[in-house]
């Protein structure tokens, strides 16, 4: 398995000449049909967040993502498409693509990453959950084929999203202030 990983070359999007490979790979695996304009919207606006995995010059995996401002002013990443050729699954390529994009997003100030995946796509759910994503919401009949989706989310700084804990020192001080002085 390690020897397979050493053969994989990860390259950024370079131009329109790669579009055919990207579309071919995604159309084989994803249930949702996308127009060329959808691909161009993501890839031309966020080219450094489109990464291809190649083995011997052949595209075997691709991730298409974006990063922009969210409603609350934070930067939110979005994974639009991830596909790995059937013959090359279970080799860590999908995880490596996600990690590379999430790392690039984080360097750019991203605080959270979201995506949708079919509730029936156990491989996708397992991959993202291994990487720390959690099921944030169920979206009924989300896809054109009528299948429900889960919105998955990853907080890049989980400390900002935990319930604040009362510090021991502060609690002791509050308790001490409430006690009457004993003479």
N, C-alpha and C positions, 0 to 999 in steps of 0.2 A: 504494500500500500504506500509506503514512504517513497519507493522508487517511482510510482505513478505520480505522486505529488511533485517530485523534482522535475518531471517532464512538463508540468503545466506552466505555461507562461501567462501572466496576467498583464494585459495591455489596456490602456485608456482608449477612449474613442478618438479616432484620428480624422474621420471624415466620411462622407457619403458612400465611399467604396465599401465600408463595413456594414452599411444598412441592410443589405440583402441577407448577410449571415445572421444578423440580429433578428430580423423579421422571421426568417426560416426557423430558427431555433425556438423562438417564442410561440409562433403559430402552431408548432408541433405539440407543444406541451400545455399551453394555457387555453382554457375553455372560452375566454372572452375574445371576440374578434376586435382588433384595433385597426384603425385606418393609418395610412402613412403619416397623416398629420399628427396623430397622437404620438407616434414614435418621434417625429421631428420636434414636437413641442418639448418633450422631456430631454431628448438628446442634444438638441441645438441650444437650449437654454442652460443646461447643466452638463456639458460634455465631460467634465472631469468626474462626474458621478455616474458615468456609464463605463463599466469595466467588462472586458471580454476575457474569457479563459480559453487558451488555445493549447492544443497538443499537436505537435508536428505541423503547425501552421493552420490547423483546422479549428474553427470556433466550436467549442464543446459546452460553453457556458456563458451566460451574460446576465448582468444586473443593470437595471435602468431605474434611476432614482432622481429625486429633486430635493432641494432645500430652500425654504423661503420663510417669510414671517408668518406666524400663526396669529389668530385673533388676539391673544393676550400679549402680543409683542415679543414673545419668545421665538426662537428659530426652531422650526419643526422640519425634520426630514421625512420623506415619504418614499417607500419602496413600491414602485409601480409594477415592476416586472422582474422576475427571477426565473431563469430556466437553465437546466443542465441536461444535456443529451442523455437519454435513457441508458446508453451503454457506459456512461461515465458517472453515474450516481453512486452514492455511498462511498465516495473517495475523498470527501471533504471539500470539493470544489464549490458547492453552493455556500457552505459556511465561510470559506475563504473570501468569496465575492461579497457576502454580506459584511463581514468584518472589515474588509478594505473600504467599503463605502461608508460604513458607520464611523470608522476612524477618520476618514476625510471630512465627514460632516461635523464630527466633534471638533476637529481642528478649526473648522469654520464657525464655531460658536453654537452648534446645534445642541438643544437641550433634550429633545425627545424625537423618537423615530416611530412612525406608524405604517401600517399596511393592512390590506384586507386579504383574506384567503378563504377558500371554500371550507365549510365545516367538515366536509368529507375528505379533505386533502390531508390525510394523516402524516404523510412524509413532510409536507410543508410545516404543519403545526409542530411536529417533533423538532425539526431543524431550528425554527425560530425560538421555540421554548428552551432548547438547549443553550441558545445564545442570550437568554435572559428576557425575551419578550414575554408578555403575559396577555391573556384574553381580556381585553378592555370592554368589549361590547359585542352583542350578537346582532347582526343586521339581517332581518328577514327578507327573503327573496331578493337579495342584493344583485345577483348576477342575472344576465339575460336568460340563462337557461333555467331560472327559477330557484336555483340553489341558494341557501343561506350562506352568510359569510361571518367570520369573526374579524373584528378589528383588533389587531395585535399592537401592542405598544411597548416601547423600551425607553425608560428614563436613563439618560446618560449621566445624570448626577442624582442618584436616588436619595441623597441626603435632603434635597429640596422638597421631596415628596413624601416624607415620613411625618407622622404626627410628632410634634415637638415633645420631648420628654422633659419633665421637671428635673432640674439639676439638684443633686443631693444637697449641695451647699446652700442653694437658695431655699430649699424646703426647710433645712435646719434653721436658717436665719428667721424665716417666717414663724416657725414654731417657737423659737426663743423669744421673739418679740411679743407673742401672745401670752407668754407666761408672766404672771406678776412677779415683781422682784420679791425675793424671800429675804426677810431681815432676821 
